[in-house]
Amino acid sequence: MILSTAAPQALEGIDSRVSPWLMALCYPLGRRVILPAYFSSIEIIGQEHLPTSGPAILAPTHRSRWDALLLALAAGRGATGRDLRFMVTSTEIQGFQGWWVRRLGGFPVDLTRLESHSLRYSVTLLLAEEMLVIFPEGGIHHDRRVYPLKRGVARIALETEAKKPGAGTQVLPVALQYSDPQARWRSRVTVKIGAPLRAADYDPTRPKSASKALTEDLQRRLQALMGDANPLSLAES
């Protein structure tokens, strides 16, 4: 059974949805043809941590434009029966590409306005028990370091739990590692899914300190998954 294809589709002008017919076409194509043809091997570790229901945020490292397809393979409908909703930069959701992204669950965020309606839309999706993908490092980095994380993931998770106590909002660290830093043809890739952090374990009455603590814990989990023995400074303030 595929869950959550009828989640909220519009909030303050956001046009994002999961098109059943388009997903039914694209998901098998990516899973069975595109990814196996491009990569020599794909290893997925930790799928037992993935929830099959309830609000959840996947918080992966960002190493390549292949990341989104690999996350759909590792955590999407074939693994959990759920379609993923991706937060993407506003530049990636324009024109013809934007038409596809919006109908495959993507929605834009303006990185210059962290109080944007996209963050509120994220909370709305989580309250509808969707699974979101948010890259907390921001941009793509071609190495195995974990870069200082933005606090958006923690803020969204905490606000969701505050609006619906007992919702069970989870944040799952995900490490993507490519044998070639540029993820070239026939390279190998490993997707490691870590144990979830639970928003309810952080004090919602102190949102600033709670978001800092959750973000730092997320960064440590990502560093452990990536094998980053010399961590950079922790989450941005």
DAVEN-V903060 format. One record per residue. N is the residue number from 0. SS is DSSP state (h for helix, s for strand, l for the rest). PHI is phi in whole degrees, -180 to 180 (none if undefined). NEAR is the number of other C-alpha atoms within 12 Angstrom. Layout:
((N/SS/PHI/NEAR) (N/SS/PHI/NEAR))
This chain:
((0/l/none/14) (1/l/-97/21) (2/s/-98/25) (3/l/67/33) (4/l/-78/31) (5/l/-116/22) (6/l/-71/30) (7/l/-51/28) (8/l/-105/27) (9/l/-147/22) (10/l/-152/22) (11/l/50/15) (12/l/90/14) (13/l/-76/28) (14/l/-113/27) (15/l/-143/35) (16/l/-161/32) (17/s/-108/35) (18/l/-78/28) (19/h/-57/21) (20/h/-71/14) (21/h/-71/21) (22/h/-65/30) (23/h/-64/20) (24/h/-84/15) (25/h/-76/26) (26/h/-63/33) (27/h/-63/21) (28/h/-62/18) (29/h/-68/26) (30/h/-70/29) (31/h/-100/19) (32/h/-119/16) (33/h/-66/20) (34/h/-66/32) (35/h/-63/23) (36/h/-74/18) (37/h/-86/22) (38/l/-97/27) (39/l/-75/20) (40/s/-157/21) (41/s/-130/30) (42/s/-112/26) (43/s/-119/27) (44/s/-122/23) (45/l/93/23) (46/h/-63/27) (47/h/-65/18) (48/h/-82/26) (49/l/-75/36) (50/l/-80/33) (51/l/-96/27) (52/l/-157/27) (53/l/87/29) (54/l/-70/43) (55/s/-149/46) (56/s/-120/49) (57/s/-87/49) (58/s/-119/46) (59/s/-93/47) (60/l/-66/47) (61/l/-124/41) (62/l/-123/37) (63/l/-165/28) (64/l/-71/22) (65/l/-76/29) (66/h/-54/35) (67/h/-62/38) (68/h/-65/34) (69/h/-69/44) (70/h/-68/51) (71/h/-63/36) (72/h/-67/35) (73/h/-77/40) (74/h/-130/42) (75/l/-81/38) (76/h/-59/32) (77/h/-71/27) (78/h/-99/26) (79/h/-125/28) (80/l/76/23) (81/s/-124/37) (82/l/-96/44) (83/s/-90/50) (84/s/-113/50) (85/s/-105/41) (86/s/-87/43) (87/s/-128/34) (88/s/-68/26) (89/h/-61/24) (90/h/-71/17) (91/h/-91/22) (92/h/-125/27) (93/l/-113/18) (94/h/63/12) (95/h/-63/12) (96/h/-59/15) (97/h/-62/22) (98/h/-58/22) (99/h/-68/23) (100/h/-59/34) (101/h/-64/33) (102/h/-88/31) (103/s/-109/36) (104/l/97/43) (105/s/-83/39) (106/s/-145/43) (107/s/-87/36) (108/s/-130/29) (109/l/-93/22) (110/l/-67/23) (111/l/-87/11) (112/l/-133/14) (113/l/-69/19) (114/l/-95/17) (115/l/-69/22) (116/h/-64/22) (117/h/-64/34) (118/h/-69/35) (119/h/-67/30) (120/h/-64/35) (121/h/-60/47) (122/h/-63/39) (123/h/-59/31) (124/h/-65/40) (125/h/-66/40) (126/h/-64/34) (127/l/-88/28) (128/l/64/35) (129/l/-86/42) (130/s/-111/46) (131/s/-101/48) (132/s/-118/42) (133/l/-133/44) (134/l/-86/46) (135/l/-74/42) (136/l/-78/32) (137/l/91/28) (138/l/-83/23) (139/l/-84/25) (140/l/-129/26) (141/l/-98/22) (142/l/-155/23) (143/l/-102/29) (144/l/-79/32) (145/l/-106/43) (146/l/-87/35) (147/l/-51/29) (148/l/-88/39) (149/l/-74/31) (150/l/-89/36) (151/h/-58/42) (152/h/-58/48) (153/h/-64/50) (154/h/-64/37) (155/h/-66/46) (156/h/-63/51) (157/h/-68/47) (158/h/-67/35) (159/h/-61/39) (160/h/-68/34) (161/h/-69/27) (162/h/-73/23) (163/l/-137/23) (164/l/-55/19) (165/l/86/18) (166/l/-64/26) (167/l/78/29) (168/l/-62/42) (169/s/-119/42) (170/s/-122/48) (171/s/-110/45) (172/s/-73/48) (173/s/-136/48) (174/s/-108/46) (175/s/-108/48) (176/s/-128/40) (177/s/-111/35) (178/l/-67/25) (179/l/-111/21) (180/l/-56/21) (181/l/-95/23) (182/l/53/31) (183/l/-72/20) (184/l/-55/20) (185/l/70/19) (186/l/-74/23) (187/s/-104/26) (188/s/-140/34) (189/s/-126/31) (190/s/-114/37) (191/s/-113/37) (192/s/-106/37) (193/s/-92/33) (194/s/-64/27) (195/s/-76/32) (196/s/-95/36) (197/s/-109/34) (198/h/-59/39) (199/h/-66/29) (200/h/-81/25) (201/l/-116/29) (202/l/-72/24) (203/l/-71/28) (204/l/-79/16) (205/l/-128/16) (206/h/-60/26) (207/h/-67/20) (208/h/-70/19) (209/h/-67/28) (210/h/-67/34) (211/h/-65/29) (212/h/-65/31) (213/h/-64/40) (214/h/-65/41) (215/h/-66/32) (216/h/-65/31) (217/h/-62/45) (218/h/-64/44) (219/h/-64/32) (220/h/-65/32) (221/h/-65/46) (222/h/-62/32) (223/h/-66/24) (224/h/-66/30) (225/h/-82/32) (226/l/70/20) (227/l/-85/20) (228/l/-81/14) (229/l/-125/15) (230/l/-64/21) (231/l/-75/19) (232/l/-59/16) (233/l/-74/27) (234/l/-47/28) (235/l/-66/21) (236/l/-82/16))
